[in-house]
């Protein structure tokens, strides 16, 4: 197998380390293999690849889609980011909890986030190129979000970057706060709530 899969503290989240082969010429590794991911129980089909470039201090999130929830496989292609997932599966014992992984282009680690989570990241390096696979297409009319600094969720964005002021989009400054009594997804969750 070309990957090591480590499940995180929140069920369904995985940090993934591909095997990287390097020599004086550079390196090679498999970013994704359906065969290996399916063998590890990660059976989402990915239909869209996205890529963004961001400067140090940019914070994007926390985002999700309500009727078309997306599983994501994310990585830093260049630079380093703190990547965060918040469990919004209303039947989950970790509903409202977050987990973060530092994604580093030198390490080539990845983060698998199943459907039912809000997602965001904070750029730690001078610049970062961020890539992610999605299991559903982007639907702009279906966007949902949570305030990045919600006190109930309590994400520690800045543990690795003290004193950095986050750079936010206007949209990300206005998301609502987390509501513990809310149902965040309008989709039929029966097929994926247990992931």
FILUM-743375 format. One record per atom (N, C-alpha, C): atom name; x, y, z. Coordinates in steps of 0.05 Angstrom, whole numbers, m for minus. Layout:
! residues N
{atome->CA px->X py->Y pz->Z};
...
***
This chain:
! residues 195
{atome->N px->17 py->m24 pz->0};
{atome->CA px->0 py->0 pz->0};
{atome->C px->18 py->25 pz->0};
{atome->N px->10 py->45 pz->m15};
{atome->CA px->26 py->69 pz->m19};
{atome->C px->20 py->91 pz->2};
{atome->N px->2 py->85 pz->22};
{atome->CA px->m6 py->105 pz->41};
{atome->C px->m8 py->92 pz->69};
{atome->N px->m3 py->109 pz->89};
{atome->CA px->m9 py->102 pz->117};
{atome->C px->m33 py->119 pz->125};
{atome->N px->m54 py->106 pz->135};
{atome->CA px->m79 py->119 pz->143};
{atome->C px->m81 py->119 pz->173};
{atome->N px->m82 py->142 pz->185};
{atome->CA px->m85 py->144 pz->215};
{atome->C px->m111 py->159 pz->221};
{atome->N px->m130 py->145 pz->234};
{atome->CA px->m155 py->158 pz->241};
{atome->C px->m149 py->177 pz->264};
{atome->N px->m162 py->200 pz->263};
{atome->CA px->m158 py->221 pz->283};
{atome->C px->m177 py->216 pz->307};
{atome->N px->m176 py->235 pz->326};
{atome->CA px->m192 py->232 pz->350};
{atome->C px->m222 py->233 pz->344};
{atome->N px->m230 py->247 pz->323};
{atome->CA px->m258 py->248 pz->314};
{atome->C px->m262 py->227 pz->293};
{atome->N px->m282 py->209 pz->297};
{atome->CA px->m286 py->187 pz->279};
{atome->C px->m292 py->197 pz->251};
{atome->N px->m279 py->184 pz->232};
{atome->CA px->m282 py->191 pz->203};
{atome->C px->m261 py->209 pz->192};
{atome->N px->m246 py->224 pz->209};
{atome->CA px->m224 py->240 pz->200};
{atome->C px->m199 py->224 pz->199};
{atome->N px->m183 py->227 pz->177};
{atome->CA px->m158 py->212 pz->175};
{atome->C px->m136 py->231 pz->166};
{atome->N px->m113 py->228 pz->179};
{atome->CA px->m88 py->240 pz->168};
{atome->C px->m75 py->218 pz->152};
{atome->N px->m66 py->225 pz->129};
{atome->CA px->m56 py->205 pz->110};
{atome->C px->m28 py->212 pz->101};
{atome->N px->m10 py->193 pz->103};
{atome->CA px->18 py->198 pz->95};
{atome->C px->25 py->180 pz->72};
{atome->N px->28 py->192 pz->48};
{atome->CA px->36 py->176 pz->25};
{atome->C px->66 py->168 pz->28};
{atome->N px->73 py->147 pz->14};
{atome->CA px->102 py->139 pz->13};
{atome->C px->115 py->157 pz->m9};
{atome->N px->135 py->171 pz->m1};
{atome->CA px->149 py->190 pz->m19};
{atome->C px->176 py->178 pz->m26};
{atome->N px->181 py->176 pz->m52};
{atome->CA px->207 py->165 pz->m62};
{atome->C px->223 py->188 pz->m73};
{atome->N px->246 py->193 pz->m60};
{atome->CA px->263 py->215 pz->m69};
{atome->C px->292 py->208 pz->m74};
{atome->N px->305 py->222 pz->m91};
{atome->CA px->333 py->220 pz->m96};
{atome->C px->344 py->247 pz->m105};
{atome->N px->368 py->247 pz->m116};
{atome->CA px->380 py->272 pz->m124};
{atome->C px->365 py->287 pz->m146};
{atome->N px->348 py->273 pz->m160};
{atome->CA px->332 py->285 pz->m182};
{atome->C px->307 py->299 pz->m171};
{atome->N px->297 py->291 pz->m147};
{atome->CA px->273 py->302 pz->m137};
{atome->C px->257 py->281 pz->m123};
{atome->N px->231 py->280 pz->m126};
{atome->CA px->214 py->260 pz->m112};
{atome->C px->191 py->251 pz->m130};
{atome->N px->178 py->229 pz->m122};
{atome->CA px->154 py->219 pz->m134};
{atome->C px->137 py->207 pz->m112};
{atome->N px->110 py->211 pz->m114};
{atome->CA px->92 py->197 pz->m96};
{atome->C px->64 py->197 pz->m109};
{atome->N px->48 py->177 pz->m101};
{atome->CA px->20 py->176 pz->m109};
{atome->C px->4 py->194 pz->m91};
{atome->N px->m10 py->213 pz->m102};
{atome->CA px->m27 py->231 pz->m86};
{atome->C px->m53 py->217 pz->m78};
{atome->N px->m63 py->200 pz->m95};
{atome->CA px->m88 py->187 pz->m90};
{atome->C px->m89 py->161 pz->m106};
{atome->N px->m99 py->140 pz->m93};
{atome->CA px->m104 py->115 pz->m107};
{atome->C px->m131 py->104 pz->m97};
{atome->N px->m150 py->103 pz->m115};
{atome->CA px->m177 py->92 pz->m107};
{atome->C px->m174 py->65 pz->m95};
{atome->N px->m157 py->48 pz->m105};
{atome->CA px->m154 py->21 pz->m95};
{atome->C px->m146 py->22 pz->m65};
{atome->N px->m125 py->37 pz->m59};
{atome->CA px->m115 py->39 pz->m31};
{atome->C px->m135 py->52 pz->m12};
{atome->N px->m148 py->74 pz->m22};
{atome->CA px->m167 py->88 pz->m5};
{atome->C px->m192 py->70 pz->0};
{atome->N px->m202 py->56 pz->m20};
{atome->CA px->m224 py->38 pz->m16};
{atome->C px->m217 py->16 pz->3};
{atome->N px->m193 py->5 pz->1};
{atome->CA px->m184 py->m16 pz->19};
{atome->C px->m183 py->m7 pz->48};
{atome->N px->m178 py->19 pz->52};
{atome->CA px->m178 py->31 pz->79};
{atome->C px->m206 py->39 pz->88};
{atome->N px->m226 py->35 pz->72};
{atome->CA px->m254 py->41 pz->79};
{atome->C px->m262 py->69 pz->71};
{atome->N px->m246 py->84 pz->57};
{atome->CA px->m252 py->111 pz->49};
{atome->C px->m262 py->110 pz->20};
{atome->N px->m288 py->106 pz->17};
{atome->CA px->m300 py->99 pz->m9};
{atome->C px->m314 py->121 pz->m24};
{atome->N px->m310 py->146 pz->m15};
{atome->CA px->m322 py->168 pz->m30};
{atome->C px->m310 py->170 pz->m58};
{atome->N px->m327 py->176 pz->m77};
{atome->CA px->m318 py->182 pz->m105};
{atome->C px->m314 py->211 pz->m107};
{atome->N px->m291 py->220 pz->m116};
{atome->CA px->m284 py->248 pz->m119};
{atome->C px->m291 py->257 pz->m148};
{atome->N px->m304 py->280 pz->m150};
{atome->CA px->m314 py->290 pz->m176};
{atome->C px->m302 py->317 pz->m184};
{atome->N px->m288 py->330 pz->m166};
{atome->CA px->m278 py->357 pz->m171};
{atome->C px->m252 py->361 pz->m156};
{atome->N px->m232 py->372 pz->m170};
{atome->CA px->m206 py->380 pz->m158};
{atome->C px->m205 py->411 pz->m158};
{atome->N px->m197 py->422 pz->m135};
{atome->CA px->m194 py->451 pz->m132};
{atome->C px->m166 py->458 pz->m122};
{atome->N px->m158 py->482 pz->m129};
{atome->CA px->m131 py->492 pz->m120};
{atome->C px->m133 py->521 pz->m114};
{atome->N px->m120 py->530 pz->m93};
{atome->CA px->m120 py->558 pz->m86};
{atome->C px->m91 py->566 pz->m78};
{atome->N px->m85 py->591 pz->m80};
{atome->CA px->m60 py->603 pz->m71};
{atome->C px->m67 py->625 pz->m51};
{atome->N px->m53 py->625 pz->m28};
{atome->CA px->m58 py->644 pz->m7};
{atome->C px->m32 py->653 pz->6};
{atome->N px->m33 py->677 pz->16};
{atome->CA px->m10 py->689 pz->30};
{atome->C px->m11 py->682 pz->60};
{atome->N px->11 py->687 pz->74};
{atome->CA px->12 py->682 pz->102};
{atome->C px->m10 py->697 pz->117};
{atome->N px->m22 py->683 pz->136};
{atome->CA px->m43 py->695 pz->152};
{atome->C px->m71 py->694 pz->140};
{atome->N px->m74 py->685 pz->115};
{atome->CA px->m101 py->682 pz->104};
{atome->C px->m115 py->659 pz->118};
{atome->N px->m139 py->664 pz->126};
{atome->CA px->m156 py->644 pz->139};
{atome->C px->m181 py->641 pz->122};
{atome->N px->m186 py->617 pz->113};
{atome->CA px->m210 py->611 pz->96};
{atome->C px->m227 py->591 pz->112};
{atome->N px->m253 py->599 pz->116};
{atome->CA px->m271 py->580 pz->130};
{atome->C px->m286 py->595 pz->152};
{atome->N px->m303 py->580 pz->164};
{atome->CA px->m308 py->551 pz->163};
{atome->C px->m331 py->547 pz->144};
{atome->N px->m328 py->530 pz->123};
{atome->CA px->m347 py->527 pz->102};
{atome->C px->m358 py->499 pz->100};
{atome->N px->m383 py->496 pz->90};
{atome->CA px->m395 py->471 pz->83};
{atome->C px->m418 py->476 pz->64};
{atome->N px->m428 py->454 pz->52};
{atome->CA px->m452 py->456 pz->35};
{atome->C px->m475 py->441 pz->48};
{atome->N px->m499 py->453 pz->49};
{atome->CA px->m521 py->442 pz->65};
{atome->C px->m536 py->418 pz->52};
{atome->N px->m542 py->421 pz->26};
{atome->CA px->m557 py->399 pz->12};
{atome->C px->m538 py->381 pz->m4};
{atome->N px->m514 py->391 pz->m9};
{atome->CA px->m495 py->376 pz->m25};
{atome->C px->m469 py->374 pz->m9};
{atome->N px->m469 py->361 pz->14};
{atome->CA px->m445 py->360 pz->31};
{atome->C px->m422 py->346 pz->16};
{atome->N px->m398 py->355 pz->21};
{atome->CA px->m375 py->345 pz->7};
{atome->C px->m355 py->331 pz->26};
{atome->N px->m346 py->308 pz->18};
{atome->CA px->m322 py->296 pz->30};
{atome->C px->m299 py->310 pz->16};
{atome->N px->m277 py->313 pz->30};
{atome->CA px->m253 py->327 pz->18};
{atome->C px->m228 py->312 pz->26};
{atome->N px->m209 py->312 pz->7};
{atome->CA px->m182 py->303 pz->12};
{atome->C px->m164 py->327 pz->6};
{atome->N px->m151 py->337 pz->27};
{atome->CA px->m137 py->363 pz->24};
{atome->C px->m107 py->359 pz->30};
{atome->N px->m91 py->377 pz->17};
{atome->CA px->m62 py->377 pz->22};
{atome->C px->m50 py->404 pz->15};
{atome->N px->m27 py->409 pz->26};
{atome->CA px->m12 py->432 pz->19};
{atome->C px->8 py->424 pz->m4};
{atome->N px->4 py->435 pz->m27};
{atome->CA px->21 py->430 pz->m50};
{atome->C px->47 py->446 pz->m47};
{atome->N px->45 py->470 pz->m36};
{atome->CA px->68 py->487 pz->m30};
{atome->C px->62 py->500 pz->m3};
{atome->N px->82 py->501 pz->14};
{atome->CA px->80 py->515 pz->40};
{atome->C px->67 py->498 pz->61};
{atome->N px->55 py->512 pz->81};
{atome->CA px->45 py->499 pz->105};
{atome->C px->19 py->513 pz->114};
{atome->N px->m1 py->497 pz->121};
{atome->CA px->m26 py->508 pz->131};
{atome->C px->m35 py->491 pz->155};
{atome->N px->m50 py->504 pz->173};
{atome->CA px->m65 py->490 pz->193};
{atome->C px->m93 py->485 pz->181};
{atome->N px->m100 py->460 pz->178};
{atome->CA px->m126 py->452 pz->166};
{atome->C px->m144 py->442 pz->188};
{atome->N px->m169 py->452 pz->188};
{atome->CA px->m188 py->447 pz->210};
{atome->C px->m214 py->436 pz->200};
{atome->N px->m224 py->415 pz->213};
{atome->CA px->m251 py->404 pz->208};
{atome->C px->m267 py->405 pz->233};
{atome->N px->m292 py->414 pz->231};
{atome->CA px->m311 py->415 pz->253};
{atome->C px->m334 py->396 pz->248};
{atome->N px->m339 py->378 pz->267};
{atome->CA px->m360 py->358 pz->264};
{atome->C px->m387 py->371 pz->267};
{atome->N px->m403 py->370 pz->245};
{atome->CA px->m430 py->381 pz->246};
{atome->C px->m451 py->359 pz->241};
{atome->N px->m443 py->334 pz->245};
{atome->CA px->m462 py->311 pz->243};
{atome->C px->m478 py->310 pz->269};
{atome->N px->m504 py->317 pz->267};
{atome->CA px->m520 py->322 pz->291};
{atome->C px->m523 py->297 pz->308};
{atome->N px->m519 py->273 pz->297};
{atome->CA px->m521 py->249 pz->313};
{atome->C px->m494 py->239 pz->323};
{atome->N px->m473 py->255 pz->318};
{atome->CA px->m446 py->246 pz->326};
{atome->C px->m440 py->253 pz->355};
{atome->N px->m426 py->236 pz->369};
{atome->CA px->m418 py->242 pz->397};
{atome->C px->m398 py->265 pz->399};
{atome->N px->m386 py->272 pz->376};
{atome->CA px->m367 py->294 pz->375};
{atome->C px->m378 py->318 pz->360};
{atome->N px->m404 py->320 pz->359};
{atome->CA px->m417 py->343 pz->346};
{atome->C px->m407 py->369 pz->359};
{atome->N px->m398 py->388 pz->342};
{atome->CA px->m388 py->413 pz->351};
{atome->C px->m358 py->413 pz->358};
{atome->N px->m345 py->390 pz->357};
{atome->CA px->m317 py->389 pz->363};
{atome->C px->m300 py->392 pz->338};
{atome->N px->m275 py->401 pz->341};
{atome->CA px->m258 py->406 pz->319};
{atome->C px->m232 py->390 pz->321};
{atome->N px->m220 py->386 pz->298};
{atome->CA px->m193 py->373 pz->298};
{atome->C px->m177 py->387 pz->276};
{atome->N px->m152 py->393 pz->282};
{atome->CA px->m134 py->406 pz->263};
{atome->C px->m109 py->389 pz->257};
{atome->N px->m100 py->392 pz->232};
{atome->CA px->m75 py->379 pz->223};
{atome->C px->m58 py->400 pz->209};
{atome->N px->m33 py->401 pz->215};
{atome->CA px->m14 py->418 pz->200};
{atome->C px->m7 py->403 pz->175};
{atome->N px->m15 py->414 pz->152};
{atome->CA px->m8 py->402 pz->126};
{atome->C px->17 py->416 pz->116};
{atome->N px->37 py->400 pz->109};
{atome->CA px->63 py->411 pz->101};
{atome->C px->72 py->399 pz->75};
{atome->N px->78 py->416 pz->55};
{atome->CA px->86 py->407 pz->29};
{atome->C px->112 py->390 pz->30};
{atome->N px->129 py->395 pz->49};
{atome->CA px->154 py->379 pz->51};
{atome->C px->147 py->351 pz->62};
{atome->N px->128 py->349 pz->80};
{atome->CA px->120 py->324 pz->91};
{atome->C px->101 py->308 pz->72};
{atome->N px->86 py->324 pz->55};
{atome->CA px->66 py->313 pz->36};
{atome->C px->43 py->299 pz->50};
{atome->N px->37 py->305 pz->75};
{atome->CA px->14 py->292 pz->88};
{atome->C px->m12 py->304 pz->78};
{atome->N px->m33 py->289 pz->82};
{atome->CA px->m60 py->296 pz->72};
{atome->C px->m80 py->293 pz->95};
{atome->N px->m104 py->305 pz->91};
{atome->CA px->m125 py->303 pz->111};
{atome->C px->m150 py->296 pz->97};
{atome->N px->m163 py->274 pz->105};
{atome->CA px->m188 py->265 pz->94};
{atome->C px->m211 py->273 pz->113};
{atome->N px->m230 py->288 pz->101};
{atome->CA px->m253 py->298 pz->116};
{atome->C px->m278 py->287 pz->104};
{atome->N px->m294 py->271 pz->117};
{atome->CA px->m318 py->260 pz->106};
{atome->C px->m340 py->281 pz->105};
{atome->N px->m362 py->274 pz->91};
{atome->CA px->m385 py->292 pz->91};
{atome->C px->m395 py->296 pz->120};
{atome->N px->m406 py->320 pz->125};
{atome->CA px->m417 py->325 pz->152};
{atome->C px->m399 py->343 pz->169};
{atome->N px->m378 py->355 pz->156};
{atome->CA px->m360 py->372 pz->171};
{atome->C px->m359 py->400 pz->158};
{atome->N px->m354 py->420 pz->174};
{atome->CA px->m346 py->446 pz->164};
{atome->C px->m315 py->446 pz->162};
{atome->N px->m304 py->461 pz->143};
{atome->CA px->m276 py->460 pz->137};
{atome->C px->m264 py->488 pz->134};
{atome->N px->m239 py->491 pz->143};
{atome->CA px->m225 py->516 pz->138};
{atome->C px->m195 py->512 pz->142};
{atome->N px->m180 py->532 pz->133};
{atome->CA px->m151 py->530 pz->137};
{atome->C px->m139 py->557 pz->141};
{atome->N px->m115 py->557 pz->154};
{atome->CA px->m100 py->582 pz->161};
{atome->C px->m72 py->578 pz->151};
{atome->N px->m62 py->598 pz->136};
{atome->CA px->m36 py->595 pz->123};
{atome->C px->m13 py->603 pz->143};
{atome->N px->5 py->584 pz->147};
{atome->CA px->27 py->588 pz->166};
{atome->C px->53 py->598 pz->152};
{atome->N px->57 py->591 pz->127};
{atome->CA px->81 py->597 pz->112};
{atome->C px->78 py->623 pz->97};
{atome->N px->99 py->633 pz->84};
{atome->CA px->98 py->658 pz->69};
{atome->C px->76 py->658 pz->48};
{atome->N px->74 py->636 pz->34};
{atome->CA px->52 py->631 pz->15};
{atome->C px->45 py->601 pz->17};
{atome->N px->22 py->594 pz->7};
{atome->CA px->15 py->566 pz->6};
{atome->C px->m3 py->561 pz->m18};
{atome->N px->2 py->539 pz->m31};
{atome->CA px->m16 py->529 pz->m52};
{atome->C px->m30 py->504 pz->m40};
{atome->N px->m56 py->506 pz->m41};
{atome->CA px->m73 py->486 pz->m27};
{atome->C px->m90 py->471 pz->m47};
{atome->N px->m90 py->445 pz->m46};
{atome->CA px->m105 py->429 pz->m65};
{atome->C px->m124 py->411 pz->m51};
{atome->N px->m148 py->407 pz->m63};
{atome->CA px->m167 py->389 pz->m50};
{atome->C px->m186 py->377 pz->m70};
{atome->N px->m191 py->351 pz->m65};
{atome->CA px->m211 py->336 pz->m80};
{atome->C px->m237 py->338 pz->m65};
{atome->N px->m260 py->338 pz->m80};
{atome->CA px->m287 py->340 pz->m69};
{atome->C px->m304 py->318 pz->m80};
{atome->N px->m322 py->308 pz->m64};
{atome->CA px->m340 py->286 pz->m72};
{atome->C px->m365 py->296 pz->m85};
{atome->N px->m370 py->322 pz->m84};
{atome->CA px->m393 py->334 pz->m98};
{atome->C px->m384 py->360 pz->m110};
{atome->N px->m399 py->369 pz->m130};
{atome->CA px->m392 py->394 pz->m143};
{atome->C px->m398 py->418 pz->m125};
{atome->N px->m385 py->440 pz->m131};
{atome->CA px->m390 py->465 pz->m117};
{atome->C px->m418 py->476 pz->m125};
{atome->N px->m434 py->483 pz->m105};
{atome->CA px->m461 py->494 pz->m110};
{atome->C px->m462 py->521 pz->m95};
{atome->N px->m457 py->543 pz->m108};
{atome->CA px->m455 py->569 pz->m93};
{atome->C px->m480 py->576 pz->m78};
{atome->N px->m503 py->567 pz->m88};
{atome->CA px->m528 py->574 pz->m74};
{atome->C px->m532 py->557 pz->m49};
{atome->N px->m515 py->538 pz->m45};
{atome->CA px->m518 py->518 pz->m23};
{atome->C px->m498 py->523 pz->0};
{atome->N px->m483 py->544 pz->m1};
{atome->CA px->m462 py->549 pz->18};
{atome->C px->m472 py->553 pz->46};
{atome->N px->m458 py->542 pz->65};
{atome->CA px->m462 py->547 pz->93};
{atome->C px->m436 py->554 pz->106};
{atome->N px->m437 py->566 pz->129};
{atome->CA px->m412 py->573 pz->143};
{atome->C px->m416 py->578 pz->172};
{atome->N px->m394 py->577 pz->187};
{atome->CA px->m393 py->583 pz->215};
{atome->C px->m372 py->604 pz->219};
{atome->N px->m375 py->621 pz->240};
{atome->CA px->m355 py->641 pz->246};
{atome->C px->m329 py->627 pz->254};
{atome->N px->m308 py->636 pz->242};
{atome->CA px->m281 py->623 pz->246};
{atome->C px->m272 py->623 pz->275};
{atome->N px->m280 py->643 pz->290};
{atome->CA px->m271 py->645 pz->318};
{atome->C px->m294 py->640 pz->338};
{atome->N px->m312 py->623 pz->331};
{atome->CA px->m335 py->617 pz->348};
{atome->C px->m325 py->607 pz->375};
{atome->N px->m335 py->620 pz->397};
{atome->CA px->m324 py->613 pz->424};
{atome->C px->m333 py->585 pz->433};
{atome->N px->m356 py->575 pz->424};
{atome->CA px->m363 py->548 pz->432};
{atome->C px->m346 py->526 pz->419};
{atome->N px->m339 py->531 pz->394};
{atome->CA px->m322 py->511 pz->380};
{atome->C px->m293 py->514 pz->390};
{atome->N px->m283 py->539 pz->391};
{atome->CA px->m257 py->544 pz->403};
{atome->C px->m233 py->534 pz->388};
{atome->N px->m233 py->537 pz->362};
{atome->CA px->m210 py->528 pz->346};
{atome->C px->m185 py->545 pz->354};
{atome->N px->m163 py->531 pz->360};
{atome->CA px->m137 py->544 pz->366};
{atome->C px->m122 py->548 pz->340};
{atome->N px->m130 py->569 pz->325};
{atome->CA px->m117 py->574 pz->299};
{atome->C px->m88 py->583 pz->302};
{atome->N px->m82 py->596 pz->323};
{atome->CA px->m57 py->611 pz->324};
{atome->C px->m36 py->598 pz->342};
{atome->N px->m40 py->574 pz->351};
{atome->CA px->m20 py->560 pz->367};
{atome->C px->7 py->559 pz->354};
{atome->N px->7 py->556 pz->328};
{atome->CA px->33 py->554 pz->313};
{atome->C px->41 py->581 pz->300};
{atome->N px->26 py->602 pz->304};
{atome->CA px->32 py->627 pz->291};
{atome->C px->23 py->651 pz->309};
{atome->N px->35 py->653 pz->332};
{atome->CA px->28 py->674 pz->351};
{atome->C px->32 py->702 pz->338};
{atome->N px->13 py->719 pz->343};
{atome->CA px->16 py->747 pz->334};
{atome->C px->9 py->752 pz->306};
{atome->N px->m1 py->732 pz->291};
{atome->CA px->m8 py->737 pz->263};
{atome->C px->m38 py->744 pz->262};
{atome->N px->m43 py->767 pz->249};
{atome->CA px->m71 py->776 pz->246};
{atome->C px->m83 py->762 pz->222};
{atome->N px->m107 py->748 pz->225};
{atome->CA px->m118 py->733 pz->203};
{atome->C px->m129 py->752 pz->181};
{atome->N px->m125 py->744 pz->156};
{atome->CA px->m135 py->758 pz->133};
{atome->C px->m160 py->743 pz->124};
{atome->N px->m183 py->756 pz->125};
{atome->CA px->m209 py->743 pz->120};
{atome->C px->m223 py->756 pz->97};
{atome->N px->m239 py->740 pz->82};
{atome->CA px->m257 py->751 pz->62};
{atome->C px->m280 py->765 pz->77};
{atome->N px->m294 py->783 pz->63};
{atome->CA px->m317 py->796 pz->75};
{atome->C px->m338 py->775 pz->83};
{atome->N px->m342 py->755 pz->67};
{atome->CA px->m361 py->734 pz->73};
{atome->C px->m354 py->719 pz->99};
{atome->N px->m328 py->713 pz->102};
{atome->CA px->m319 py->697 pz->125};
{atome->C px->m320 py->713 pz->151};
{atome->N px->m323 py->740 pz->149};
{atome->CA px->m326 py->756 pz->173};
{atome->C px->m355 py->756 pz->183};
{atome->N px->m374 py->746 pz->168};
{atome->CA px->m402 py->749 pz->175};
{atome->C px->m417 py->723 pz->179};
{atome->N px->m403 py->700 pz->179};
{atome->CA px->m417 py->675 pz->183};
{atome->C px->m430 py->674 pz->211};
{atome->N px->m452 py->659 pz->215};
{atome->CA px->m464 py->657 pz->241};
{atome->C px->m448 py->641 pz->261};
{atome->N px->m455 py->644 pz->286};
{atome->CA px->m442 py->628 pz->307};
{atome->C px->m454 py->600 pz->308};
{atome->N px->m440 py->582 pz->319};
{atome->CA px->m448 py->554 pz->322};
{atome->C px->m473 py->552 pz->340};
{atome->N px->m493 py->537 pz->332};
{atome->CA px->m517 py->532 pz->348};
{atome->C px->m519 py->503 pz->355};
{atome->N px->m514 py->495 pz->380};
{atome->CA px->m514 py->467 pz->387};
{atome->C px->m541 py->453 pz->382};
{atome->N px->m563 py->467 pz->379};
{atome->CA px->m588 py->455 pz->373};
{atome->C px->m595 py->453 pz->344};
{atome->N px->m577 py->462 pz->326};
{atome->CA px->m583 py->463 pz->298};
{atome->C px->m578 py->437 pz->284};
{atome->N px->m592 py->434 pz->261};
{atome->CA px->m586 py->412 pz->242};
{atome->C px->m574 py->426 pz->218};
{atome->N px->m549 py->420 pz->212};
{atome->CA px->m534 py->436 pz->192};
{atome->C px->m537 py->426 pz->164};
{atome->N px->m546 py->402 pz->160};
{atome->CA px->m548 py->390 pz->133};
{atome->C px->m576 py->383 pz->126};
{atome->N px->m585 py->392 pz->103};
{atome->CA px->m611 py->385 pz->93};
{atome->C px->m611 py->359 pz->76};
{atome->N px->m588 py->348 pz->72};
{atome->CA px->m585 py->324 pz->56};
{atome->C px->m595 py->300 pz->72};
{atome->N px->m601 py->278 pz->58};
{atome->CA px->m608 py->253 pz->71};
{atome->C px->m582 py->241 pz->82};
{atome->N px->m578 py->241 pz->108};
{atome->CA px->m553 py->234 pz->120};
{atome->C px->m550 py->204 pz->124};
{atome->N px->m570 py->188 pz->117};
{atome->CA px->m569 py->159 pz->124};
{atome->C px->m545 py->144 pz->112};
{atome->N px->m537 py->154 pz->89};
{atome->CA px->m515 py->139 pz->74};
{atome->C px->m487 py->147 pz->85};
{atome->N px->m485 py->170 pz->99};
{atome->CA px->m458 py->179 pz->106};
{atome->C px->m455 py->187 pz->135};
{atome->N px->m475 py->188 pz->151};
{atome->CA px->m473 py->198 pz->179};
{atome->C px->m453 py->181 pz->195};
{atome->N px->m451 py->156 pz->189};
{atome->CA px->m434 py->139 pz->205};
{atome->C px->m404 py->140 pz->197};
{atome->N px->m398 py->154 pz->175};
{atome->CA px->m370 py->156 pz->166};
{atome->C px->m353 py->171 pz->186};
***
